[in-house]
């Protein structure tokens, strides 16, 4: 609802890093119960039921928005929510099909980062690479479609706006994804081990010293930010620091 391409009352600053503090302030208005209701509205295929849930969420946010200390954020959030509540049909907020639901699941959001990372590591176009993916009936079709889409757009980098990252898929391999059972691929078994290790780390469970060093090394050498509010805050802090350090003209 805060996409300036969909919501006309959202200013063009949406296409700059100024979207980051807006997102952080908005997140402070949510609790777990309200976030769960917003997610239910997203997954509800029936428009009227989804609209009802959506309006409830917006209403609570509007009640809470004045708790923010930033007057400009209060103004932007109030305007955006007020417009969205009466123009729900213009937003395309809810998923109408199972395919649309799969596209926004955490598995697929993570898979986007995987493909971006592979393109970055390949370093140049036209390099051959086999991308082996765990065989899962639920997500494989959606993963294949995303892979094909990224290959189709490889010649045109997507610039979101000044100061925002550019999505550049020029190194996307031409070969289609290979789907295999985890028991048939040593690489997939290693991925499972990594997932198990990081799951324990995130749950604050005990790890041996070698595994703790492995986690530390990966955290310090990662090529991409995590999908988290902490990463958003870090990115905006870096942008602001660089902006303030620019020579005055």
C-alpha positions in Angstrom: 0.0 0.0 0.0 3.0 2.3 0.3 4.2 1.6 -3.3 4.1 5.0 -5.0 3.2 3.3 -8.3 -0.1 2.0 -6.7 -0.9 4.6 -4.1 -0.9 8.2 -5.5 -0.7 9.9 -2.2 2.7 8.4 -1.4 5.4 10.9 -2.5 8.1 10.1 -5.0 10.6 9.9 -2.1 9.4 6.3 -2.0 11.9 5.6 -4.8 14.8 6.7 -2.6 16.4 5.4 0.7 13.9 7.6 2.5 11.6 4.6 2.3 13.8 2.9 4.9 12.9 5.1 7.9 9.3 5.0 6.9 9.3 1.3 6.9 11.0 1.2 10.3 8.5 3.6 11.8 5.6 1.7 10.4 7.0 -1.6 11.9 6.9 0.0 15.3 3.1 0.2 15.0 2.6 -3.5 14.7 2.4 -6.2 17.3 2.3 -9.9 16.5 -1.5 -10.1 16.5 -1.9 -7.2 14.1 0.9 -8.6 11.8 -0.9 -11.9 11.7 -4.1 -10.3 10.7 -2.4 -8.3 7.9 -1.0 -11.6 6.7 -4.4 -13.3 6.8 -5.8 -10.5 4.7 -3.0 -11.0 2.2 -3.8 -14.7 1.8 -7.6 -14.4 1.8 -8.8 -15.0 -1.8 -12.3 -13.6 -1.1 -12.2 -9.8 -1.8 -14.8 -8.8 0.8 -13.3 -10.8 3.6 -9.8 -9.6 2.8 -11.0 -6.0 2.6 -12.6 -6.3 6.0 -9.4 -7.6 7.6 -7.3 -5.1 5.7 -9.6 -2.2 7.0 -9.3 -3.5 10.5 -5.5 -3.4 10.3 -5.4 0.1 8.8 -7.8 1.3 11.5 -5.6 0.1 14.3 -2.5 1.6 12.6 -4.2 4.9 12.3 -5.1 4.8 16.0 -1.4 4.1 16.9 0.4 6.3 14.3 0.4 9.4 16.6 2.6 7.5 19.0 5.5 8.1 16.6 7.8 10.9 17.3 8.4 11.8 13.7 5.8 14.2 12.4 6.6 13.6 8.7 6.2 9.8 9.1 2.9 10.4 10.9 1.7 12.5 7.9 2.9 10.0 5.3 1.5 6.9 7.0 -1.8 8.6 7.8 -2.3 9.7 4.1 -1.3 6.3 2.7 -3.5 4.3 5.0 -6.5 6.6 4.6 -6.3 6.3 0.8 -5.7 2.5 0.9 -8.8 1.9 3.2 -11.2 3.4 0.6 -9.3 2.1 -2.5 -8.7 -1.5 -1.6 -9.6 -2.7 -5.0 -6.8 -0.6 -6.6 -4.1 -2.2 -4.5 -4.3 -5.9 -5.6 -3.4 -6.7 -2.0 -4.9 -10.2 -1.6 -3.8 -13.4 -3.4 -6.5 -14.8 -5.6 -4.8 -18.1 -6.4 -2.6 -20.7 -4.8 0.1 -19.7 -7.3 0.0 -16.1 -6.1 0.3 -17.3 -2.5 3.3 -19.4 -3.2 5.1 -16.4 -4.8 5.1 -14.4 -1.5 6.0 -17.3 0.8 9.3 -16.9 2.8 10.7 -19.9 0.7 10.3 -17.9 -2.5 11.6 -14.6 -1.0 14.7 -16.5 0.1 15.0 -18.2 -3.3 15.2 -14.8 -5.0 18.3 -14.0 -2.8 19.8 -17.4 -3.8 19.5 -16.6 -7.5 20.9 -13.1 -7.0 23.8 -14.5 -5.1 24.6 -17.1 -7.8 24.6 -14.3 -10.4 27.0 -12.3 -8.3 29.4 -15.2 -7.8 29.5 -16.2 -11.4 31.0 -12.8 -12.1 30.4 -12.6 -15.9 27.6 -13.4 -18.4 27.5 -16.7 -20.3 29.3 -18.8 -17.7 27.9 -22.2 -17.4 26.4 -23.3 -14.1 24.1 -26.1 -12.9 21.7 -24.8 -10.3 20.5 -27.8 -8.3 17.3 -27.3 -6.3 15.7 -29.6 -3.7 12.8 -31.5 -5.1 9.6 -30.1 -3.6 6.2 -30.5 -5.3 4.9 -27.3 -3.6 7.5 -24.8 -4.8 9.4 -26.2 -7.8 7.0 -24.9 -10.4 7.2 -21.4 -8.9 11.0 -21.6 -8.6 11.3 -22.6 -12.3 9.1 -19.7 -13.4 11.1 -17.2 -11.3 14.4 -18.6 -12.8 13.0 -18.3 -16.3 11.8 -14.7 -15.6 15.2 -13.6 -14.3 16.9 -15.1 -17.4 14.5 -13.2 -19.7 15.3 -9.8 -18.0 19.0 -10.4 -17.8 19.8 -7.8 -20.4 18.1 -4.9 -18.6 19.2 -4.0 -15.1 16.3 -2.8 -12.9 17.2 0.5 -11.2 14.6 1.2 -8.4 15.7 4.7 -7.8 18.6 7.0 -6.7 20.5 5.4 -3.8 18.6 2.1 -4.0 20.1 -1.2 -5.1 20.0 -2.2 -8.8 18.7 -5.6 -9.6 21.2 -6.9 -12.2 20.7 -10.4 -13.5 23.1 -10.3 -16.5 25.0 -13.4 -15.3 21.9 -15.5 -15.1 22.7 -19.0 -16.5 20.8 -20.2 -19.5 20.5 -23.8 -18.3 17.2 -24.5 -16.6 17.0 -25.5 -12.9 17.8 -29.1 -12.0 15.5 -30.6 -9.4 16.9 -33.5 -7.3 16.2 -35.3 -4.1 18.5 -34.2 -1.2 19.7 -37.8 -0.9 21.0 -37.7 -4.5 23.1 -34.5 -4.2 26.0 -33.8 -1.8 25.5 -30.1 -2.3 21.9 -30.2 -1.1 23.0 -32.3 1.9 25.5 -29.5 2.7 22.8 -26.9 2.4 20.7 -28.9 4.9 23.6 -29.0 7.3 24.0 -25.2 7.0 20.3 -24.7 7.6 20.4 -26.9 10.7 23.4 -25.0 12.1 21.9 -21.5 11.5 18.6 -22.6 12.8 20.3 -23.6 16.1 22.1 -20.3 16.1 18.9 -18.3 15.6 17.2 -20.3 18.3 20.2 -19.5 20.6 20.9 -23.2 21.1 24.4 -24.4 21.9 26.9 -24.9 19.1 30.4 -26.4 19.3 33.3 -24.0 18.8 34.0 -25.1 15.2 30.4 -24.6 14.3 30.3 -21.2 16.1 33.4 -20.2 14.0 31.6 -21.3 10.9 28.6 -19.1 11.7 30.7 -16.1 12.6 32.7 -16.4 9.4 29.6 -16.6 7.2 28.0 -13.7 9.0 31.0 -11.5 8.4 31.6 -12.5 4.8 28.0 -12.5 3.5 27.4 -10.8 0.2 23.8 -9.8 0.9 21.9 -8.4 3.8 19.4 -10.5 5.7 15.7 -9.9 5.2 15.2 -8.1 8.5 14.4 -4.7 10.0 18.0 -4.6 11.4 19.4 -4.8 7.9 17.0 -2.0 6.8 18.3 0.2 9.6 21.9 -0.6 8.8 21.5 0.2 5.2 19.8 3.6 5.9 22.5 4.4 8.5 25.2 3.8 5.9 23.3 5.9 3.3 22.9 8.7 5.7 26.6 8.6 6.7 27.8 8.7 3.1 25.3 11.5 2.3 26.4 13.7 5.2 30.1 13.1 4.3 29.7 14.3 0.8 31.6 17.5 0.0 29.5 20.7 0.1 29.2 22.5 -3.2 
